[in-house]
Amino acid sequence: MPLKKPSRLPKHLNRAASPFVRTMAKKYYRTTMVRRRMRNISHGTRKWTKVASAIGSEFKVWAGIAGILTVLAIIGILLFSPIFDVKQIQVRRQDARLDIEEVQEVLKPLFRTRLPFITKSQVFELLADQYPDIRRIEISKQYPSTLIISAYLDTVAAELKLDEPYTGTGAMSGSGSYAYVTTDGYAVFTPIALAGGDKLPKLRITDWGVKPTNRTFLLSTEFLQTIFQARDMLSNNFGFNVTDITVFIRAQEFHIRANKVSLWFDLTSPVALQFQRFRDFLKTVPLDQVKEYVDLRISDRVIYK
């Protein structure tokens, strides 16, 4: 049954309200209106929140698409654009043995390569083919097209003195006037003397069948260490003044001249054992009776002259 529309009370039923009732009615009215406004505001807020959420979702989708397109554009530039091609290679020389023009010639395959994709190992492999005595490199990149390389070579262990048939035979032609051997046993030749080279030990090479050339393997690390160990023991344990070291590469032996006597060593037995033979020898034969050499290579006896 439908409700009737509201209507005013008849005058005979309309009674005057007390001040208290009026106050309570106004308070209720205000509260009701505030609640109604808050409901309206809340409803509007929810409506706008839904709209903003929809817009935000749409924006995320387009932002994701834009990000993917940007990444693809960057990859495309790196792969196909000539902007990042290597157009200049700078070599920072760390050693006088390093020829900058020669290094740049070796690194020619890197030109027109994408600079961001060049690795240290790639550069090292190219240089190691030409410089077997290279030990490490450092690279840096100056965008958009410059590669900077610092190369470090093996430390020089001794200066080489080449006797006949090397002197004047052209064995060093085009290689330089100064010969050295590195700690890993590579022969290197330079047109100028290396800094500090005058303080290096001198090794004399006399083998006719051995023709050292620039950046070729000459002596094993074990051979070099044995030579220097014997030299140091003569200086420190016996007080000898070492004046000359002659190396025979094919025979794997070396002669150390000290106190006007040549001591002969080889690699067939430990150098400490050969020095023990020398000590036993000095117990029976005074050193001043030796005129030329003492051969310590033979296991059961010491020969001298």
Secondary structure, DSSP 8 states (H G I E B T S, - for coil): ----------GGG-----HHHHHHHHHHHHHHHHHHHHHHHHHHHHHHHHHHHHHHHHHHHHHHHHHHHHHHHHHHHHHH-GGGB--EEEEEESSTT--HHHHHHHTGGGTTSBGGG--HHHHHHHHHHH-TTEEEEEEEEETTTEEEEEEEE--EEEEEEE-TTSTTTTTTTTT-SEEEEETTSEEEEESS--TTGGGS-EEEE--SS----TTEE-S-HHHHHHHHHHHHHHHHHS---EEEEEEETTTTEEEEEETTEEEEEESSS-HHHHHHHHHHHHHHS-GGG-SSEEE---SS--EE-
